[in-house]
Amino acid sequence: MLMTKRKPVSVSEILVEEFMKPMELTQAGSPTRVGFFCALSGQNENV
C-alpha cells in the first residue's frame, strides 16, 4: 500500500465536493432532482 501524508476523506465530503456543489444540489432537494419521491405519512412504512 502506498503511504501518503494526507488525512482520510469521508464519503460524505466527496459527495458534497464532487457532486452536490457542482450540480448546485441541497440535501433536501437532491432526492427529488434525481427522481426519488417519497410521500410522508404518519405510518412507519418501508419504502
N, CA, C and O atoms as a Tripos MOL2 file, in Angstrom:
@<TRIPOS>MOLECULE
protein
  188   187    47     0     0
PROTEIN
NO_CHARGES

@<TRIPOS>ATOM
      1 N           0.8500   -1.1770    0.0000 N.3       1 MET1
      2 CA          0.0000    0.0000    0.0000 C.3       1 MET1
      3 C           0.8960    1.2410    0.0000 C.2       1 MET1
      4 O           1.8860    1.3020    0.7300 O.2       1 MET1
      5 N           0.5450    2.2080   -0.8110 N.am      2 LEU2
      6 CA          1.2940    3.4490   -0.9000 C.3       2 LEU2
      7 C           0.9540    4.3320    0.3030 C.2       2 LEU2
      8 O          -0.2140    4.6370    0.5460 O.2       2 LEU2
      9 N           1.9580    4.7280    1.0370 N.am      3 MET3
     10 CA          1.7370    5.5660    2.2160 C.3       3 MET3
     11 C           1.7720    7.0390    1.8100 C.2       3 MET3
     12 O           2.6900    7.4760    1.1160 O.2       3 MET3
     13 N           0.7880    7.7850    2.2380 N.am      4 THR4
     14 CA          0.7400    9.2190    1.9800 C.3       4 THR4
     15 C           0.5690    9.9540    3.2970 C.2       4 THR4
     16 O           0.2320    9.3550    4.3180 O.2       4 THR4
     17 N           0.8010   11.2360    3.2610 N.am      5 LYS5
     18 CA          0.6570   12.0450    4.4680 C.3       5 LYS5
     19 C          -0.6590   12.8150    4.4720 C.2       5 LYS5
     20 O          -0.8630   13.7140    5.2880 O.2       5 LYS5
     21 N          -1.5490   12.4510    3.5500 N.am      6 ARG6
     22 CA         -2.8540   13.1260    3.5090 C.3       6 ARG6
     23 C          -3.7880   12.5420    4.5620 C.2       6 ARG6
     24 O          -3.7040   11.3640    4.9070 O.2       6 ARG6
     25 N          -4.6670   13.3810    5.0560 N.am      7 LYS7
     26 CA         -5.6540   12.8800    6.0120 C.3       7 LYS7
     27 C          -6.7680   12.1730    5.2370 C.2       7 LYS7
     28 O          -7.0340   12.5250    4.0880 O.2       7 LYS7
     29 N          -7.4170   11.1880    5.8430 N.am      8 PRO8
     30 CA         -8.5000   10.4760    5.1670 C.3       8 PRO8
     31 C          -9.6800   11.4090    4.8630 C.2       8 PRO8
     32 O          -9.9590   12.3400    5.6200 O.2       8 PRO8
     33 N         -10.3570   11.1480    3.7610 N.am      9 VAL9
     34 CA        -11.5070   11.9490    3.3520 C.3       9 VAL9
     35 C         -12.7520   11.0850    3.4960 C.2       9 VAL9
     36 O         -12.7600    9.9280    3.0760 O.2       9 VAL9
     37 N         -13.7980   11.6410    4.0850 N.am     10 SER10
     38 CA        -15.0290   10.8830    4.2680 C.3      10 SER10
     39 C         -15.8280   10.8150    2.9640 C.2      10 SER10
     40 O         -15.6720   11.6580    2.0810 O.2      10 SER10
     41 N         -16.6680    9.8150    2.8660 N.am     11 VAL11
     42 CA        -17.5080    9.6350    1.6830 C.3      11 VAL11
     43 C         -18.4450   10.8240    1.5150 C.2      11 VAL11
     44 O         -18.6880   11.2720    0.3950 O.2      11 VAL11
     45 N         -18.9690   11.3320    2.6160 N.am     12 SER12
     46 CA        -19.8890   12.4670    2.5260 C.3      12 SER12
     47 C         -19.1850   13.7180    1.9970 C.2      12 SER12
     48 O         -19.7930   14.5080    1.2750 O.2      12 SER12
     49 N         -17.9150   13.9050    2.3500 N.am     13 GLU13
     50 CA        -17.1680   15.0570    1.8530 C.3      13 GLU13
     51 C         -16.9510   14.9470    0.3400 C.2      13 GLU13
     52 O         -17.0420   15.9450   -0.3740 O.2      13 GLU13
     53 N         -16.6660   13.7420   -0.1440 N.am     14 ILE14
     54 CA        -16.5080   13.5260   -1.5800 C.3      14 ILE14
     55 C         -17.8230   13.7960   -2.2930 C.2      14 ILE14
     56 O         -17.8390   14.4540   -3.3330 O.2      14 ILE14
     57 N         -18.9290   13.2960   -1.7440 N.am     15 LEU15
     58 CA        -20.2450   13.5020   -2.3340 C.3      15 LEU15
     59 C         -20.5630   14.9890   -2.4620 C.2      15 LEU15
     60 O         -21.0050   15.4440   -3.5160 O.2      15 LEU15
     61 N         -20.3390   15.7340   -1.4030 N.am     16 VAL16
     62 CA        -20.6370   17.1690   -1.4090 C.3      16 VAL16
     63 C         -19.7410   17.9100   -2.3900 C.2      16 VAL16
     64 O         -20.2320   18.6760   -3.2190 O.2      16 VAL16
     65 N         -18.4330   17.6930   -2.3070 N.am     17 GLU17
     66 CA        -17.4830   18.4530   -3.1200 C.3      17 GLU17
     67 C         -17.5300   18.0900   -4.6060 C.2      17 GLU17
     68 O         -17.4130   18.9710   -5.4580 O.2      17 GLU17
     69 N         -17.6980   16.8130   -4.9240 N.am     18 GLU18
     70 CA        -17.6050   16.3700   -6.3100 C.3      18 GLU18
     71 C         -18.9410   16.3600   -7.0520 C.2      18 GLU18
     72 O         -18.9630   16.4520   -8.2790 O.2      18 GLU18
     73 N         -20.0530   16.2510   -6.3270 N.am     19 PHE19
     74 CA        -21.3390   16.1320   -6.9860 C.3      19 PHE19
     75 C         -22.3470   17.2150   -6.6100 C.2      19 PHE19
     76 O         -22.9260   17.8600   -7.4840 O.2      19 PHE19
     77 N         -22.5550   17.4110   -5.3070 N.am     20 MET20
     78 CA        -23.6170   18.3180   -4.8830 C.3      20 MET20
     79 C         -23.3070   19.7790   -5.1930 C.2      20 MET20
     80 O         -24.1700   20.4890   -5.7090 O.2      20 MET20
     81 N         -22.0990   20.2430   -4.8910 N.am     21 LYS21
     82 CA        -21.7540   21.6440   -5.1580 C.3      21 LYS21
     83 C         -21.7550   21.9630   -6.6520 C.2      21 LYS21
     84 O         -22.3610   22.9590   -7.0470 O.2      21 LYS21
     85 N         -21.0980   21.1550   -7.5070 N.am     22 PRO22
     86 CA        -21.1150   21.4720   -8.9430 C.3      22 PRO22
     87 C         -22.5170   21.4500   -9.5560 C.2      22 PRO22
     88 O         -22.8000   22.2110  -10.4820 O.2      22 PRO22
     89 N         -23.3940   20.5820   -9.0430 N.am     23 MET23
     90 CA        -24.7540   20.4920   -9.5860 C.3      23 MET23
     91 C         -25.7240   21.4180   -8.8580 C.2      23 MET23
     92 O         -26.9160   21.4490   -9.1650 O.2      23 MET23
     93 N         -25.2000   22.1740   -7.8870 N.am     24 GLU24
     94 CA        -25.9970   23.0960   -7.0720 C.3      24 GLU24
     95 C         -27.1740   22.3850   -6.4020 C.2      24 GLU24
     96 O         -28.3030   22.8750   -6.4320 O.2      24 GLU24
     97 N         -26.9020   21.2350   -5.8030 N.am     25 LEU25
     98 CA        -27.9100   20.4600   -5.0930 C.3      25 LEU25
     99 C         -27.8460   20.7440   -3.6010 C.2      25 LEU25
    100 O         -26.7840   21.0470   -3.0580 O.2      25 LEU25
    101 N         -28.9870   20.6430   -2.9530 N.am     26 THR26
    102 CA        -29.0320   20.7250   -1.5000 C.3      26 THR26
    103 C         -29.3890   19.3450   -0.9670 C.2      26 THR26
    104 O         -29.8210   18.4810   -1.7300 O.2      26 THR26
    105 N         -29.2140   19.1300    0.3180 N.am     27 GLN27
    106 CA        -29.5780   17.8410    0.8970 C.3      27 GLN27
    107 C         -31.0710   17.5840    0.7620 C.2      27 GLN27
    108 O         -31.4870   16.4450    0.5500 O.2      27 GLN27
    109 N         -31.8700   18.6180    0.8810 N.am     28 ALA28
    110 CA        -33.3170   18.4550    0.7820 C.3      28 ALA28
    111 C         -33.7750   18.2890   -0.6680 C.2      28 ALA28
    112 O         -34.7200   17.5470   -0.9360 O.2      28 ALA28
    113 N         -33.1140   18.9740   -1.6050 N.am     29 GLY29
    114 CA        -33.5550   18.9550   -2.9860 C.3      29 GLY29
    115 C         -32.9740   17.8540   -3.8440 C.2      29 GLY29
    116 O         -33.5190   17.5540   -4.9070 O.2      29 GLY29
    117 N         -31.8750   17.2400   -3.4100 N.am     30 SER30
    118 CA        -31.2140   16.2580   -4.2650 C.3      30 SER30
    119 C         -32.0300   15.0030   -4.5420 C.2      30 SER30
    120 O         -31.9670   14.5130   -5.6700 O.2      30 SER30
    121 N         -32.7900   14.4420   -3.6040 N.am     31 PRO31
    122 CA        -33.5680   13.2440   -3.9510 C.3      31 PRO31
    123 C         -34.6140   13.5060   -5.0350 C.2      31 PRO31
    124 O         -34.7870   12.6810   -5.9330 O.2      31 PRO31
    125 N         -35.3050   14.6270   -4.9660 N.am     32 THR32
    126 CA        -36.3110   14.9070   -5.9910 C.3      32 THR32
    127 C         -35.6530   15.2530   -7.3230 C.2      32 THR32
    128 O         -36.2250   14.9880   -8.3800 O.2      32 THR32
    129 N         -34.4790   15.8310   -7.2860 N.am     33 ARG33
    130 CA        -33.7630   16.1820   -8.5260 C.3      33 ARG33
    131 C         -33.3320   14.9440   -9.3060 C.2      33 ARG33
    132 O         -33.2830   14.9700  -10.5360 O.2      33 ARG33
    133 N         -33.0190   13.8570   -8.5950 N.am     34 VAL34
    134 CA        -32.6050   12.6280   -9.2650 C.3      34 VAL34
    135 C         -33.7750   11.6690   -9.4850 C.2      34 VAL34
    136 O         -33.5750   10.5580   -9.9750 O.2      34 VAL34
    137 N         -34.9900   12.0850   -9.1290 N.am     35 GLY35
    138 CA        -36.1750   11.2910   -9.4380 C.3      35 GLY35
    139 C         -36.6760   10.4080   -8.3170 C.2      35 GLY35
    140 O         -37.4300    9.4720   -8.5840 O.2      35 GLY35
    141 N         -36.2980   10.6570   -7.0760 N.am     36 PHE36
    142 CA        -36.7790    9.8700   -5.9470 C.3      36 PHE36
    143 C         -37.8330   10.6760   -5.2130 C.2      36 PHE36
    144 O         -37.5480   11.7600   -4.7030 O.2      36 PHE36
    145 N         -39.0340   10.1610   -5.1590 N.am     37 PHE37
    146 CA        -40.1260   10.8450   -4.4660 C.3      37 PHE37
    147 C         -40.6580    9.9460   -3.3670 C.2      37 PHE37
    148 O         -40.8320    8.7450   -3.5730 O.2      37 PHE37
    149 N         -40.9100   10.5030   -2.2320 N.am     38 CYS38
    150 CA        -41.4110    9.7340   -1.0960 C.3      38 CYS38
    151 C         -42.5030   10.5550   -0.4060 C.2      38 CYS38
    152 O         -42.2720   11.6830    0.0280 O.2      38 CYS38
    153 N         -43.6780    9.9720   -0.3170 N.am     39 ALA39
    154 CA        -44.7770   10.6550    0.3710 C.3      39 ALA39
    155 C         -44.6280   10.4270    1.8700 C.2      39 ALA39
    156 O         -44.4490    9.2930    2.3130 O.2      39 ALA39
    157 N         -44.7010   11.4820    2.6350 N.am     40 LEU40
    158 CA        -44.6090   11.3610    4.0840 C.3      40 LEU40
    159 C         -45.9790   11.0360    4.6460 C.2      40 LEU40
    160 O         -46.9900   11.6010    4.2300 O.2      40 LEU40
    161 N         -45.9950   10.1260    5.5870 N.am     41 SER41
    162 CA        -47.2600    9.7880    6.2350 C.3      41 SER41
    163 C         -46.9960    9.5330    7.6980 C.2      41 SER41
    164 O         -45.8450    9.4770    8.1330 O.2      41 SER41
    165 N         -48.0510    9.3810    8.4480 N.am     42 GLY42
    166 CA        -47.9230    9.1050    9.8820 C.3      42 GLY42
    167 C         -47.5880    7.6570   10.1650 C.2      42 GLY42
    168 O         -47.3270    7.2970   11.3130 O.2      42 GLY42
    169 N         -47.5890    6.8250    9.1470 N.am     43 GLN43
    170 CA        -47.3140    5.4110    9.3400 C.3      43 GLN43
    171 C         -45.8380    5.1340    9.1410 C.2      43 GLN43
    172 O         -45.1520    5.8390    8.4010 O.2      43 GLN43
    173 N         -45.3670    4.1150    9.8010 N.am     44 ASN44
    174 CA        -43.9720    3.7030    9.6570 C.3      44 ASN44
    175 C         -43.9020    2.6340    8.5890 C.2      44 ASN44
    176 O         -44.1320    1.4590    8.8740 O.2      44 ASN44
    177 N         -43.5890    3.0220    7.3600 N.am     45 GLU45
    178 CA        -43.5540    2.0990    6.2350 C.3      45 GLU45
    179 C         -42.1600    1.9770    5.6720 C.2      45 GLU45
    180 O         -41.3560    2.9060    5.7520 O.2      45 GLU45
    181 N         -41.8840    0.8250    5.1050 N.am     46 ASN46
    182 CA        -40.6250    0.6620    4.3690 C.3      46 ASN46
    183 C         -40.8630    1.1120    2.9440 C.2      46 ASN46
    184 O         -41.8200    0.6810    2.3010 O.2      46 ASN46
    185 N         -40.0020    1.9710    2.4540 N.am     47 VAL47
    186 CA        -40.1540    2.4990    1.0960 C.3      47 VAL47
    187 C         -39.2070    1.7900    0.1820 C.2      47 VAL47
    188 O         -39.1690    2.0800   -1.0140 O.2      47 VAL47
@<TRIPOS>BOND
     1     1     2 1
     2     2     3 1
     3     3     4 2
     4     3     5 am
     5     5     6 1
     6     6     7 1
     7     7     8 2
     8     7     9 am
     9     9    10 1
    10    10    11 1
    11    11    12 2
    12    11    13 am
    13    13    14 1
    14    14    15 1
    15    15    16 2
    16    15    17 am
    17    17    18 1
    18    18    19 1
    19    19    20 2
    20    19    21 am
    21    21    22 1
    22    22    23 1
    23    23    24 2
    24    23    25 am
    25    25    26 1
    26    26    27 1
    27    27    28 2
    28    27    29 am
    29    29    30 1
    30    30    31 1
    31    31    32 2
    32    31    33 am
    33    33    34 1
    34    34    35 1
    35    35    36 2
    36    35    37 am
    37    37    38 1
    38    38    39 1
    39    39    40 2
    40    39    41 am
    41    41    42 1
    42    42    43 1
    43    43    44 2
    44    43    45 am
    45    45    46 1
    46    46    47 1
    47    47    48 2
    48    47    49 am
    49    49    50 1
    50    50    51 1
    51    51    52 2
    52    51    53 am
    53    53    54 1
    54    54    55 1
    55    55    56 2
    56    55    57 am
    57    57    58 1
    58    58    59 1
    59    59    60 2
    60    59    61 am
    61    61    62 1
    62    62    63 1
    63    63    64 2
    64    63    65 am
    65    65    66 1
    66    66    67 1
    67    67    68 2
    68    67    69 am
    69    69    70 1
    70    70    71 1
    71    71    72 2
    72    71    73 am
    73    73    74 1
    74    74    75 1
    75    75    76 2
    76    75    77 am
    77    77    78 1
    78    78    79 1
    79    79    80 2
    80    79    81 am
    81    81    82 1
    82    82    83 1
    83    83    84 2
    84    83    85 am
    85    85    86 1
    86    86    87 1
    87    87    88 2
    88    87    89 am
    89    89    90 1
    90    90    91 1
    91    91    92 2
    92    91    93 am
    93    93    94 1
    94    94    95 1
    95    95    96 2
    96    95    97 am
    97    97    98 1
    98    98    99 1
    99    99   100 2
   100    99   101 am
   101   101   102 1
   102   102   103 1
   103   103   104 2
   104   103   105 am
   105   105   106 1
   106   106   107 1
   107   107   108 2
   108   107   109 am
   109   109   110 1
   110   110   111 1
   111   111   112 2
   112   111   113 am
   113   113   114 1
   114   114   115 1
   115   115   116 2
   116   115   117 am
   117   117   118 1
   118   118   119 1
   119   119   120 2
   120   119   121 am
   121   121   122 1
   122   122   123 1
   123   123   124 2
   124   123   125 am
   125   125   126 1
   126   126   127 1
   127   127   128 2
   128   127   129 am
   129   129   130 1
   130   130   131 1
   131   131   132 2
   132   131   133 am
   133   133   134 1
   134   134   135 1
   135   135   136 2
   136   135   137 am
   137   137   138 1
   138   138   139 1
   139   139   140 2
   140   139   141 am
   141   141   142 1
   142   142   143 1
   143   143   144 2
   144   143   145 am
   145   145   146 1
   146   146   147 1
   147   147   148 2
   148   147   149 am
   149   149   150 1
   150   150   151 1
   151   151   152 2
   152   151   153 am
   153   153   154 1
   154   154   155 1
   155   155   156 2
   156   155   157 am
   157   157   158 1
   158   158   159 1
   159   159   160 2
   160   159   161 am
   161   161   162 1
   162   162   163 1
   163   163   164 2
   164   163   165 am
   165   165   166 1
   166   166   167 1
   167   167   168 2
   168   167   169 am
   169   169   170 1
   170   170   171 1
   171   171   172 2
   172   171   173 am
   173   173   174 1
   174   174   175 1
   175   175   176 2
   176   175   177 am
   177   177   178 1
   178   178   179 1
   179   179   180 2
   180   179   181 am
   181   181   182 1
   182   182   183 1
   183   183   184 2
   184   183   185 am
   185   185   186 1
   186   186   187 1
   187   187   188 2
@<TRIPOS>SUBSTRUCTURE
     1 MET1         2 RESIDUE 1 A MET
     2 LEU2         6 RESIDUE 1 A LEU
     3 MET3        10 RESIDUE 1 A MET
     4 THR4        14 RESIDUE 1 A THR
     5 LYS5        18 RESIDUE 1 A LYS
     6 ARG6        22 RESIDUE 1 A ARG
     7 LYS7        26 RESIDUE 1 A LYS
     8 PRO8        30 RESIDUE 1 A PRO
     9 VAL9        34 RESIDUE 1 A VAL
    10 SER10       38 RESIDUE 1 A SER
    11 VAL11       42 RESIDUE 1 A VAL
    12 SER12       46 RESIDUE 1 A SER
    13 GLU13       50 RESIDUE 1 A GLU
    14 ILE14       54 RESIDUE 1 A ILE
    15 LEU15       58 RESIDUE 1 A LEU
    16 VAL16       62 RESIDUE 1 A VAL
    17 GLU17       66 RESIDUE 1 A GLU
    18 GLU18       70 RESIDUE 1 A GLU
    19 PHE19       74 RESIDUE 1 A PHE
    20 MET20       78 RESIDUE 1 A MET
    21 LYS21       82 RESIDUE 1 A LYS
    22 PRO22       86 RESIDUE 1 A PRO
    23 MET23       90 RESIDUE 1 A MET
    24 GLU24       94 RESIDUE 1 A GLU
    25 LEU25       98 RESIDUE 1 A LEU
    26 THR26      102 RESIDUE 1 A THR
    27 GLN27      106 RESIDUE 1 A GLN
    28 ALA28      110 RESIDUE 1 A ALA
    29 GLY29      114 RESIDUE 1 A GLY
    30 SER30      118 RESIDUE 1 A SER
    31 PRO31      122 RESIDUE 1 A PRO
    32 THR32      126 RESIDUE 1 A THR
    33 ARG33      130 RESIDUE 1 A ARG
    34 VAL34      134 RESIDUE 1 A VAL
    35 GLY35      138 RESIDUE 1 A GLY
    36 PHE36      142 RESIDUE 1 A PHE
    37 PHE37      146 RESIDUE 1 A PHE
    38 CYS38      150 RESIDUE 1 A CYS
    39 ALA39      154 RESIDUE 1 A ALA
    40 LEU40      158 RESIDUE 1 A LEU
    41 SER41      162 RESIDUE 1 A SER
    42 GLY42      166 RESIDUE 1 A GLY
    43 GLN43      170 RESIDUE 1 A GLN
    44 ASN44      174 RESIDUE 1 A ASN
    45 GLU45      178 RESIDUE 1 A GLU
    46 ASN46      182 RESIDUE 1 A ASN
    47 VAL47      186 RESIDUE 1 A VAL
